[in-house]
C-alpha cells in the first residue's frame, strides 16, 4: 500500500500494487560495484533514471497488479515500475527493461527539463 504522486499536483493515496520488490531483483542480478544508477526502459522508448542506493533503501515495486487486478495498459500495464517516494514520472510504464549504469543517464522527462531526482515532498518537479 503506497501513495502515488503526480507532478501535476495530484496524489492517489493508499494505492495497492502487487509485484516483485526491486531488492529481490538486485539480489538475483548482483550488479557490479560500478553500478550507481538504474535506468528503467519502457516499450514506448521511455526511459527514466534513478539512484540505485536510494531505490534499494526505499520502496520500488515491479508491479503486475494494481488494487488486485492486472494493470490496465492505460496505467502502464502489463508491468510497470512503482517508486512511490518519487514523482510518478520515475515510475516507468510499460516496463521492458532495467539497466544498471555507472553514470547517470537522464531519461525522457529529465532531458526536457524535469528535475533529475523528483522528490514530491521537496517539490523537485520541473526546471530546477
Buried (B, 14 or more C-beta within 10 A) or exposed (E): EBEBBBBEEEEEEEBEBBBBEBBEBBEEEEBEEEBBBBBBBBBEEBBBBBBBEBBBEBBBBBBBBBEEEEBEEEEBBBBBBBBBBBBBBBBBBBBEEBBBBEEBBBBBBBEEEBBBBBBBEEEBBBEE
